[in-house]
Amino acid sequence: MTGKPSSRSAPLSRRALLQAAAGVGGAALIFEANGGSAVAAPKLSQKVVAYQDHPDGDKRCSKCAQFQPPSACKLVDGTISPDGYCRFFVPVGRA
């Protein structure tokens, strides 16, 4: 040994690798939570959510937090009637 510094970098420790992975994962979660995703989540079919084009009592799409006027939904694919209903109904103000 000559006492010269080595030109090779020190091997990455398991702890440093796990800390880096946790940091990247946390950053990805924050990015997603802030709406930074460029990929839209796939919508569910009307059949899967038991969509119907008429209300269930007072529950109707136009009063749902997921409804996007004039005829769309954040969760359900296809044309949605404002008077429709599905099992994912969430009253406005509770989303």
Backbone as CSV, one residue per row, in Angstrom:
resi,resn,N_x,N_y,N_z,CA_x,CA_y,CA_z,C_x,C_y,C_z
1,MET,0.835,-1.177,0.000,0.000,0.000,0.000,0.877,1.236,0.000
2,THR,0.577,2.138,-0.863,1.378,3.337,-1.004,0.762,4.535,-0.314
3,GLY,-0.461,4.413,0.189,-1.103,5.529,0.858,-1.809,6.485,-0.088
4,LYS,-1.810,6.157,-1.372,-2.512,6.996,-2.343,-4.011,6.705,-2.278
5,PRO,-4.817,7.728,-2.488,-6.254,7.484,-2.538,-6.589,6.615,-3.740
6,SER,-7.524,5.737,-3.564,-7.948,4.838,-4.627,-8.773,5.594,-5.650
7,SER,-8.630,5.224,-6.902,-9.417,5.873,-7.949,-10.805,5.240,-8.068
8,ARG,-10.986,4.078,-7.426,-12.300,3.437,-7.444,-13.156,4.002,-6.316
9,SER,-14.443,4.144,-6.576,-15.321,4.640,-5.529,-15.661,3.499,-4.573
10,ALA,-16.009,3.867,-3.363,-16.354,2.875,-2.357,-17.642,2.169,-2.767
11,PRO,-17.769,0.885,-2.428,-18.993,0.168,-2.778,-20.196,0.767,-2.041
12,LEU,-21.313,0.711,-2.670,-22.536,1.259,-2.110,-23.035,0.319,-1.012
13,SER,-23.261,0.869,0.168,-23.733,0.037,1.274,-25.221,-0.252,1.108
14,ARG,-25.677,-1.298,1.749,-27.086,-1.668,1.700,-27.945,-0.551,2.282
15,ARG,-27.487,0.049,3.366,-28.239,1.138,3.998,-28.385,2.325,3.049
16,ALA,-27.313,2.701,2.376,-27.372,3.826,1.447,-28.296,3.518,0.271
17,LEU,-28.261,2.280,-0.196,-29.124,1.879,-1.301,-30.589,1.937,-0.886
18,LEU,-30.917,1.434,0.302,-32.300,1.469,0.790,-32.776,2.901,1.029
19,GLN,-31.903,3.753,1.551,-32.278,5.150,1.767,-32.557,5.852,0.435
20,ALA,-31.756,5.567,-0.553,-31.964,6.172,-1.870,-33.273,5.681,-2.481
21,ALA,-33.538,4.384,-2.356,-34.779,3.825,-2.892,-35.994,4.432,-2.187
22,ALA,-35.908,4.600,-0.882,-37.013,5.197,-0.126,-37.223,6.650,-0.556
23,GLY,-36.155,7.362,-0.788,-36.261,8.754,-1.230,-36.915,8.864,-2.593
24,VAL,-36.528,7.997,-3.511,-37.119,8.006,-4.854,-38.593,7.626,-4.772
25,GLY,-38.909,6.614,-3.969,-40.303,6.201,-3.805,-41.145,7.311,-3.200
26,GLY,-40.630,7.977,-2.190,-41.351,9.085,-1.567,-41.575,10.232,-2.533
27,ALA,-40.580,10.526,-3.319,-40.722,11.598,-4.304,-41.785,11.240,-5.347
28,ALA,-41.823,9.975,-5.742,-42.831,9.540,-6.708,-44.233,9.680,-6.126
29,LEU,-44.405,9.334,-4.852,-45.713,9.470,-4.211,-46.143,10.929,-4.136
30,ILE,-45.227,11.801,-3.793,-45.541,13.229,-3.722,-45.902,13.756,-5.106
31,PHE,-45.156,13.341,-6.115,-45.426,13.758,-7.481,-46.825,13.320,-7.905
32,GLU,-47.198,12.083,-7.610,-48.522,11.569,-7.952,-49.611,12.308,-7.180
33,ALA,-49.386,12.570,-5.894,-50.390,13.235,-5.064,-50.657,14.656,-5.544
34,ASN,-49.682,15.268,-6.175,-49.842,16.634,-6.663,-50.395,16.682,-8.079
35,GLY,-50.834,15.549,-8.584,-51.420,15.528,-9.924,-50.401,15.604,-11.033
36,GLY,-49.191,15.215,-10.788,-48.151,15.303,-11.789,-48.133,14.145,-12.757
37,SER,-49.053,13.234,-12.633,-49.062,12.063,-13.494,-49.535,12.428,-14.889
38,ALA,-48.801,11.988,-15.878,-49.183,12.235,-17.255,-50.062,11.111,-17.786
39,VAL,-50.169,10.014,-17.025,-50.954,8.871,-17.440,-52.276,8.886,-16.690
40,ALA,-53.368,8.891,-17.414,-54.686,8.897,-16.784,-55.054,7.493,-16.330
41,ALA,-55.725,7.411,-15.208,-56.180,6.117,-14.719,-57.298,5.617,-15.633
42,PRO,-57.313,4.319,-15.917,-58.379,3.802,-16.773,-59.734,3.902,-16.079
43,LYS,-60.757,4.201,-16.852,-62.101,4.298,-16.295,-62.749,2.919,-16.281
44,LEU,-63.713,2.755,-15.394,-64.438,1.497,-15.266,-65.610,1.466,-16.242
45,SER,-65.976,0.268,-16.672,-67.121,0.153,-17.576,-68.413,0.398,-16.813
46,GLN,-69.448,0.798,-17.532,-70.737,1.047,-16.915,-71.306,-0.226,-16.292
47,LYS,-71.023,-1.347,-16.892,-71.500,-2.633,-16.370,-70.865,-2.944,-15.020
48,VAL,-69.575,-2.714,-14.883,-68.854,-3.013,-13.649,-69.383,-2.199,-12.473
49,VAL,-69.761,-0.955,-12.708,-70.233,-0.079,-11.628,-71.748,-0.109,-11.460
50,ALA,-72.428,-0.982,-12.226,-73.885,-1.112,-12.190,-74.569,0.227,-12.500
51,TYR,-74.047,0.896,-13.529,-74.625,2.177,-13.947,-76.028,1.972,-14.501
52,GLN,-76.905,2.889,-14.174,-78.249,2.925,-14.747,-78.555,4.363,-15.137
53,ASP,-79.357,4.556,-16.159,-79.618,5.914,-16.663,-80.763,6.616,-15.936
54,HIS,-81.168,6.090,-14.804,-82.193,6.731,-13.985,-81.701,6.769,-12.534
55,PRO,-82.221,7.707,-11.729,-81.729,7.871,-10.358,-82.172,6.734,-9.434
56,ASP,-81.500,6.643,-8.307,-81.874,5.718,-7.237,-82.319,6.589,-6.071
57,GLY,-83.605,6.884,-6.032,-84.106,7.810,-5.018,-83.561,9.198,-5.279
58,ASP,-82.890,9.754,-4.280,-82.306,11.092,-4.410,-80.883,11.036,-4.971
59,LYS,-80.353,9.847,-5.162,-78.982,9.679,-5.668,-79.002,9.733,-7.184
60,ARG,-78.285,10.721,-7.722,-78.183,10.884,-9.171,-76.818,11.479,-9.503
61,CYS,-76.351,11.203,-10.692,-75.018,11.639,-11.114,-74.800,13.141,-10.961
62,SER,-75.809,13.940,-11.248,-75.647,15.393,-11.169,-75.362,15.859,-9.734
63,LYS,-75.618,15.015,-8.751,-75.349,15.345,-7.349,-74.132,14.589,-6.815
64,CYS,-73.372,13.979,-7.717,-72.201,13.171,-7.343,-70.906,13.965,-7.545
65,ALA,-69.971,13.786,-6.642,-68.683,14.476,-6.716,-67.844,14.012,-7.905
66,GLN,-68.141,12.832,-8.457,-67.372,12.289,-9.581,-67.893,12.766,-10.940
67,PHE,-69.091,13.356,-10.972,-69.722,13.770,-12.227,-68.995,14.955,-12.849
68,GLN,-68.834,14.902,-14.185,-68.205,15.972,-14.940,-69.194,16.443,-16.013
69,PRO,-69.893,17.567,-15.747,-70.892,18.051,-16.704,-70.284,18.277,-18.080
70,PRO,-71.013,18.102,-19.151,-72.434,17.805,-19.141,-72.766,16.318,-19.086
71,SER,-71.821,15.412,-19.457,-72.215,14.004,-19.534,-71.050,13.036,-19.355
72,ALA,-70.189,13.298,-18.377,-69.042,12.425,-18.156,-68.851,12.171,-16.660
73,CYS,-67.965,11.247,-16.348,-67.664,10.876,-14.973,-66.165,10.642,-14.847
74,LYS,-65.604,10.957,-13.689,-64.180,10.739,-13.432,-63.840,9.258,-13.368
75,LEU,-64.815,8.421,-13.000,-64.556,6.996,-12.786,-65.136,6.073,-13.843
76,VAL,-66.242,6.497,-14.473,-66.992,5.611,-15.362,-66.819,6.029,-16.818
77,ASP,-66.593,5.056,-17.675,-66.389,5.298,-19.101,-67.725,5.483,-19.813
78,GLY,-67.718,6.258,-20.866,-68.897,6.432,-21.695,-69.704,7.666,-21.338
79,THR,-70.830,7.818,-22.031,-71.730,8.945,-21.797,-72.544,8.682,-20.542
80,ILE,-72.588,9.678,-19.666,-73.269,9.552,-18.379,-74.419,10.557,-18.325
81,SER,-75.600,10.075,-17.978,-76.762,10.947,-17.833,-76.699,11.653,-16.484
82,PRO,-77.002,12.946,-16.433,-77.052,13.648,-15.146,-78.069,13.020,-14.187
83,ASP,-79.062,12.330,-14.742,-80.072,11.664,-13.922,-79.726,10.201,-13.655
84,GLY,-78.546,9.748,-14.073,-78.136,8.367,-13.877,-77.668,8.104,-12.457
85,TYR,-77.221,6.878,-12.221,-76.748,6.465,-10.889,-75.836,5.257,-11.054
86,CYS,-74.835,5.132,-10.165,-74.029,3.919,-10.083,-73.646,3.686,-8.630
87,ARG,-73.063,2.552,-8.361,-72.754,2.206,-6.975,-71.600,3.014,-6.381
88,PHE,-70.904,3.811,-7.190,-69.821,4.654,-6.663,-70.284,6.081,-6.384
89,PHE,-71.562,6.275,-6.216,-72.129,7.594,-5.909,-71.515,8.161,-4.642
90,VAL,-71.016,9.396,-4.749,-70.470,10.136,-3.591,-71.107,11.513,-3.620
91,PRO,-71.916,11.846,-2.602,-72.570,13.156,-2.611,-71.554,14.290,-2.688
92,VAL,-71.882,15.339,-3.432,-71.001,16.508,-3.540,-70.722,17.025,-2.124
93,GLY,-69.457,17.314,-1.856,-69.047,17.800,-0.551,-68.418,16.712,0.308
94,ARG,-68.440,15.465,-0.147,-67.849,14.360,0.619,-66.677,13.723,-0.091
95,ALA,-66.284,14.216,-1.240,-65.186,13.608,-1.991,-63.856,14.004,-1.421
